[in-house]
Amino acid sequence: MNQATRPVLIRVPSKDTSGDARNLDIVLYKVQFEPISFDGPTYKDGLKINYAGYCLMSDVDETGATLAQKMIGRIVSLPTGIV
């Protein structure tokens, strides 16, 4: 299955220096995925999904807004509970 390029959000739970919970969001503006494949299902492992992709330079962010220069993405640190 081939996928079109699309933005990707990676959310990583983290803590700040005072120990408060935060979310570290990595927003990649344009990711080109390689073909997705499936293995299984097997008795103990179930169905495995195999996917990989790479980040491309983009003229727009994840909302479609034009960027001043080509970029790959951004990193944002927010307190837990804020989307």
C-alpha positions as CSV (number, residue, x, y, z in Angstrom):
1,M,0.0,0.0,0.0
2,N,1.5,3.3,-1.1
3,Q,0.8,6.4,0.9
4,A,0.9,10.1,-0.2
5,T,3.1,12.5,1.7
6,R,1.5,13.8,4.8
7,P,2.3,15.6,8.0
8,V,3.1,13.5,11.1
9,L,2.9,14.3,14.8
10,I,5.1,12.3,17.2
11,R,4.1,12.9,20.9
12,V,6.7,11.9,23.5
13,P,5.7,12.1,27.2
14,S,8.4,13.9,29.2
15,K,9.1,15.9,32.4
16,D,10.5,19.3,32.9
17,T,13.3,20.2,35.3
18,S,10.8,20.5,38.3
19,G,9.4,17.0,37.5
20,D,6.1,18.2,36.0
21,A,4.6,16.1,33.2
22,R,4.9,17.6,29.7
23,N,4.4,16.5,26.1
24,L,7.2,17.0,23.7
25,D,5.5,17.2,20.2
26,I,7.6,16.7,17.1
27,V,5.7,17.9,14.1
28,L,7.1,16.8,10.7
29,Y,5.5,18.8,7.9
30,K,6.0,16.3,5.0
31,V,6.8,12.6,5.4
32,Q,7.1,10.2,2.4
33,F,6.2,6.7,3.6
34,E,7.6,3.6,1.9
35,P,5.1,0.9,1.0
36,I,3.4,-0.5,4.1
37,S,3.4,-4.3,4.5
38,F,1.8,-6.8,6.9
39,D,3.2,-10.0,8.4
40,G,1.1,-12.7,10.0
41,P,-1.0,-13.1,11.9
42,T,0.9,-15.5,14.0
43,Y,-0.1,-17.3,17.2
44,K,2.0,-15.2,19.7
45,D,2.9,-12.1,17.7
46,G,-0.4,-11.3,16.1
47,L,-0.5,-9.1,13.0
48,K,2.7,-7.0,12.5
49,I,2.6,-3.8,10.4
50,N,5.9,-2.7,8.8
51,Y,6.4,0.9,7.8
52,A,9.2,3.4,7.2
53,G,9.4,6.9,5.9
54,Y,11.6,9.9,5.5
55,C,11.1,13.6,6.0
56,L,11.1,16.0,3.1
57,M,11.6,19.8,3.0
58,S,8.3,21.6,2.8
59,D,7.0,25.0,1.8
60,V,3.9,24.7,4.1
61,D,3.3,23.6,7.7
62,E,0.9,20.9,8.8
63,T,-2.1,23.2,8.5
64,G,-1.2,24.2,5.0
65,A,0.0,27.7,5.9
66,T,2.9,29.0,3.8
67,L,6.3,29.0,5.5
68,A,8.9,31.9,5.0
69,Q,11.5,29.3,4.0
70,K,11.6,25.6,3.5
71,M,11.6,23.6,6.7
72,I,11.3,20.0,7.9
73,G,9.2,20.5,11.1
74,R,9.1,22.0,14.6
75,I,9.4,20.8,18.2
76,V,7.0,22.1,20.9
77,S,7.0,21.4,24.6
78,L,3.6,21.7,26.3
79,P,2.2,20.9,29.7
80,T,0.2,17.6,29.8
81,G,-3.4,18.1,29.0
82,I,-2.9,20.9,26.4
83,V,-3.5,19.8,22.8
